[in-house]
Amino acid sequence: MVGSASASPRGENTFPKILLRNAKVFGDRTAFREKDFGIWQSWTWSEVSEEIRAFSIGLQSLGLSAGDKIAIVGANRPRLYWAMVAAQALGAVPVPVYADSVAEEMVYVLGHAEVTFAIVEDQEQVDKLLSMSDEVPSLKHIIYDEVRGLRDYDHTHLHDYASVQQTGRDKLAKSPALAGEWEKGFAGGKGSDIAVMLYTSGTTGRPKGVMLSFDNLVISARNGNAFDHLDETEEVLAYLPMAWIGDHVFSLAQAFTAAYCVNCPESMDTIDVDRREIAPSYFFAPPRVFENMLTMIMVRMEDAGKTKRKMFDYFMGVANKVGEKILNGEQVGLKDRLLYSLGEFLVYGPLKNRMGLTRMKVGYTAGEAIGPEIFRFYRSLGLNLKQLYGQTEASVYITLQPDGEIFGDTVGKPAPDVELKIAESGEVMYRSPGVFVGYFKNDEATASTKTPDGWVHTGDAGIIAENGHLKIIDRAKDVGKLNDGSLFAPKYIENKLKFFPNIKEAVAFGHERDMVAVFINIDLTAVGSWAERNNVNYASYQELAAHPDVYGMIESHVDQVNRDLAQEPMMAGAQIKRFLILHKELDADDGELTRTQKVRRSFIAERYEPLIDALYDGSTSKHVRTEVTYEDGRKGAIEATVEIRDMTTYDAGKGMQEAAE
Amino acid sequence: MNAIVKEKAVAPEPAAETAKREVLLKVDNVSLSFGGVKAITDISFDIQKGEIRAIIGPNGAGKTSMLNVINGFYHPQEGTITWQGKVRRKMKPYEAASNGIARTFQNVALFKGMTTLDNIMSGRSLKMHRNFFWQLLWHGPAANEEIEHRKKVEEIIDFLEIQAIRKTPVGKLPYGLQKRVELGRALAMEPDLLLLDEPMAGMNLEEKEDMSRFIVDVNQEFGTTIALIEHDMGVVMDLSDRVVVLDYGKKIADGPPEEVQANQDVIDAYLGVSH
């Protein structure tokens, strides 16, 4: 409903055309700001339009023409955003590149995209590009924004942004008809033309160039604007990498379609101060940013005086109790409401001001799962923080949490105009107006990702919960099936287990087996402190891990996970039947974890084969001998008899009632 | 080599260029003693406009004394100093400052309780024209003048990339940043000659690289002439156009870095031989 109304085209279907419309309709409104020399310098839409036109004509006289690829390298700066639209006006395709990517990766992207022009931020990027000019033979011109340090360079193929723009201005002054011709140049532009090419970072294999059309971006952006009621009065802070689809949509596509103002920070180190000064009304950040802000507040509160700390604790208690309910518009008693208002005045308001979120109307977090307590903290302050699930290939939006329907473990409902389905394999698939045109020069990958009728494989396995919200459970390639055909998502089960502080690591088995069984590693710090409090004596990790009381405690955790799983129709079949507690900590030195502390599943399966066999042959204990490597490199062995416990499972949808009995 | 020529423009031969350069400051037969201790004996050299001039030497060679002489803080008993073509009379250090000589110190000498911004602003005080009473009154001309100066200071903050610490009290900053702020304050005076007394002392490698970059940029972007004392030979050899070497208060070598590096007296002075 919300989306379809807005998705109706308004005539302007490309960014250069939207620019002209904004200059006409919102001519005097601020379009861009950048903090420079300690002051927020600003440009109105009509000024931006003039800047882009002059630069675009300057590019034209350097020889940029339709179909050319133009690399954009640098931090968020108005001139770099303008350069993208200036290129689009000539029919060229901007290719934003991660400024901090290593030379090898950048060479690959620039070479693969066959860029002829590059617009870069400063000397650092110029040096980087010059060093790779041998490997990128197509590159003809480099244009830089910041002149510092570049005075003595050979300027045959190197240009200053301002001078390119000046060329454009001079030409316009000489022949006034040029402006009309320039506009005519893109008046016939189609929505299906390629607007931008974004390279996905790709954890496996080479980055792929995702081609997005104007239709993809313009329609998705308009849908996003309508969904959250965004208009020309919004303020956003552009601080995430320009090569990332999120920034491209929030700081360019949505900014142009809604005509709101984009603010570029002074430098990467001043973002916190800049955010406080701007107080964005629409804010996007990966979970890490929210985590850092929360940590900073907590650290400062530790140092605060006694009265302040007491006040903070008390009102955070109030917020925790009723904050989210008030935000969701639920019924709350008068006393709590009054207390919350007092808290707003004394604590929440100043906190939000400190974080620069006072004016935040809508905030999104995405990229990875956000910790439930962190998410709740911000929401209880009255901040409308939501989660979304998106991809470059979808022009961001796949699912969004609608206002008032926020659940920590789901990523929301399909965004406007997005169709969603779960494939046989459990993989999430979608079809939308934002679906990419294809991967550049990679038809094979395009064909394997996008079906002929427009459905896209996300690579993520998920389920649609009863309330219609999507829940992402695992990477699709890790998801398997039990012999009875039920879905087995190891990471989903492991994450549920690891949610308990006592469980440090878990490894679930079950693919092509009869049942699910898990290895558990206890957390020495948490369990150790529990043991201390409960007078449990132990001399070593091994002894503590094998202690009957510890087993009892872990058993109750596993039972809780089974009850949770039983609640989810798709997952109920994958309840844990048997578990054991490993006699040693999984360790990167023994090759059981990667250096980034991720479980190496196949290696563990091989190393502990006897234990896995024991899990599945019904024995109640197993004697094992495991070789270990000490920190100084010496080798030794640990011998232990590991107990195996059976678990009760619950019928789908039953766990809750039984728990209540 | 394809479309783009990657070499930077080749700098003109240093020797050919130095000959043409105008002399900014000339030191002739200067001697300085404290009581019976001779700190500097009969030293002559010059600093040319636009160059980076290094003064090096082992500990106690008289480098800082030399800088203090140039600065007008010490008055040599013998010899003359010619500044911008005129022989200088005995003067106070602040006169050197208003004549266009700025310096930083071996040990950071900032106002610790004041912010970075205020510290750099203090470098502009010699350039304020409105008197104390106008400044008290504040509104009108004094305010406008301050805005002008603030603009200049913001350019320096931008140049030195210290935006993030603009409002931080200097005492809270790490040493490397304090050094940068001190350079900023010296730059705020828009000096013709910038004296740097061990700008890299106590810095780690990364901070040294940053500081070297800033020194080169100051020299190239603003055309400021720089005289520096430094112990890190790598830095000296990379940065400077010409090097003068002092030992026991006497000049033992003077010339381009590679020439000085090969000079036997210099090698002896640093490695030590029996005198």
Boltz contact constraints between the chains, C-beta under 6 A:
constraints:
  - contact:
      token1: [A, 37]
      token2: [B, 154]
      max_distance: 6.0
  - contact:
      token1: [A, 37]
      token2: [B, 158]
      max_distance: 6.0
  - contact:
      token1: [A, 38]
      token2: [B, 154]
      max_distance: 6.0
  - contact:
      token1: [A, 130]
      token2: [B, 6]
      max_distance: 6.0
  - contact:
      token1: [A, 133]
      token2: [B, 4]
      max_distance: 6.0
  - contact:
      token1: [A, 133]
      token2: [B, 6]
      max_distance: 6.0
  - contact:
      token1: [A, 137]
      token2: [B, 2]
      max_distance: 6.0
  - contact:
      token1: [A, 140]
      token2: [B, 3]
      max_distance: 6.0
  - contact:
      token1: [A, 152]
      token2: [B, 8]
      max_distance: 6.0
  - contact:
      token1: [A, 152]
      token2: [B, 9]
      max_distance: 6.0
  - contact:
      token1: [A, 153]
      token2: [B, 8]
      max_distance: 6.0
  - contact:
      token1: [A, 154]
      token2: [B, 5]
      max_distance: 6.0
  - contact:
      token1: [A, 154]
      token2: [B, 9]
      max_distance: 6.0
  - contact:
      token1: [A, 156]
      token2: [B, 5]
      max_distance: 6.0
  - contact:
      token1: [A, 157]
      token2: [B, 4]
      max_distance: 6.0
  - contact:
      token1: [A, 266]
      token2: [B, 163]
      max_distance: 6.0
  - contact:
      token1: [A, 267]
      token2: [B, 163]
      max_distance: 6.0
  - contact:
      token1: [A, 269]
      token2: [B, 164]
      max_distance: 6.0
  - contact:
      token1: [A, 270]
      token2: [B, 163]
      max_distance: 6.0
  - contact:
      token1: [A, 270]
      token2: [B, 164]
      max_distance: 6.0
